[in-house]
């Protein structure tokens, strides 16, 4: 039996991709417990974003990880991925978890209570609350 062509493999993989308005290519196939897309390649389970990167952009340098710049773990768009060292990937991931990202305004801030809020969205909600008549 002959090996499938790269084009065939890419077409098969892309059946599990749904474009999002954000530009993300959301993986609709199976995901692991951390939310990363999983695919089957030659009888092995592999990370969908890493496999698609390799098919479209080539092999990653040794010891490089793919950082999701969009912070969407199930995104497989190579334009949203950047090869970085393990340490850099961990630092960036920690920063994203600490600050989180508001899709409209950017990084959220932590209040004294520990709650993460987008200052712009929180201010808008407060203005709306103040404008409502007292019940």
Secondary structure, 3 states (H helix, E strand, C coil): CCCCCHHHHHHHHHCCEEECCCCCEEECCCECCCCCEEEEECCEEEEHHHHHHHHHHCCCCCCEEEEECCCCCCECCHHHEEEEEHHHHHHHHHHHHHHCEECCCEECEECCCCCEECHHHHHHHHHHHHHCCCC
